[in-house]
């Protein structure tokens, strides 16, 4: 993680995406995202948390472009 600030912004972006999908975390978008990111297995919780924050950071950077 680059910094605490980027982790916070990543978490904010994840909250924004969850709001846009109406918190349907088992819906089509999040199911597709889960399967493309992790395939069949589920990583350990700590690895999952960091992967989610990295995705949030990436999504924020893409939105700023």
C-alpha positions as CSV (number, residue, x, y, z in Angstrom):
1,X,0.0,0.0,0.0
2,X,1.4,3.4,-0.9
3,X,0.0,5.3,2.1
4,X,-2.8,5.5,4.6
5,X,-4.4,8.2,2.4
6,X,-4.5,6.0,-0.6
7,X,-6.0,3.2,1.5
8,X,-8.7,5.6,2.7
9,X,-9.4,6.8,-0.9
10,X,-9.5,3.2,-2.1
11,X,-12.0,2.4,0.6
12,X,-14.1,5.5,-0.3
13,X,-14.1,4.4,-4.0
14,X,-15.3,0.9,-3.0
15,X,-18.1,2.5,-1.0
16,X,-19.0,4.6,-4.0
17,X,-19.1,1.5,-6.2
18,X,-21.2,-0.4,-3.7
19,X,-23.6,2.6,-3.6
20,X,-23.8,2.7,-7.4
21,X,-24.7,-1.1,-7.4
22,X,-27.2,-0.5,-4.6
23,X,-25.2,-2.7,-2.3
24,X,-26.1,-5.8,-4.3
25,X,-22.8,-7.4,-3.4
26,X,-23.9,-10.8,-4.7
27,X,-25.3,-9.2,-7.9
28,X,-24.0,-9.7,-11.4
29,X,-21.3,-7.0,-11.3
30,X,-19.7,-8.1,-8.0
31,X,-20.0,-11.8,-8.9
32,X,-18.2,-11.2,-12.2
33,X,-15.6,-9.1,-10.4
34,X,-15.0,-11.8,-7.8
35,X,-14.6,-14.6,-10.3
36,X,-12.3,-12.6,-12.6
37,X,-10.1,-11.5,-9.6
38,X,-9.9,-14.8,-7.7
39,X,-11.1,-17.6,-9.9
40,X,-12.3,-20.6,-8.0
41,X,-10.6,-20.1,-4.7
42,X,-10.9,-17.5,-1.9
43,X,-7.6,-16.0,-0.6
44,X,-6.9,-15.5,3.1
45,X,-8.7,-12.6,4.7
46,X,-5.6,-10.4,4.9
47,X,-4.8,-10.9,1.3
48,X,-8.4,-10.3,0.3
49,X,-8.5,-7.0,2.2
50,X,-5.3,-5.7,0.5
51,X,-6.6,-6.9,-2.9
52,X,-9.9,-5.0,-2.3
53,X,-8.1,-1.8,-1.3
54,X,-5.8,-2.1,-4.3
55,X,-8.8,-2.4,-6.6
56,X,-10.4,0.6,-5.0
57,X,-7.2,2.6,-5.6
58,X,-7.1,1.4,-9.2
59,X,-10.8,2.3,-9.7
60,X,-10.2,5.8,-8.3
61,X,-7.2,6.4,-10.6
62,X,-9.2,5.2,-13.6
63,X,-12.1,7.5,-12.8
64,X,-9.8,10.4,-12.5
65,X,-8.5,9.9,-16.0
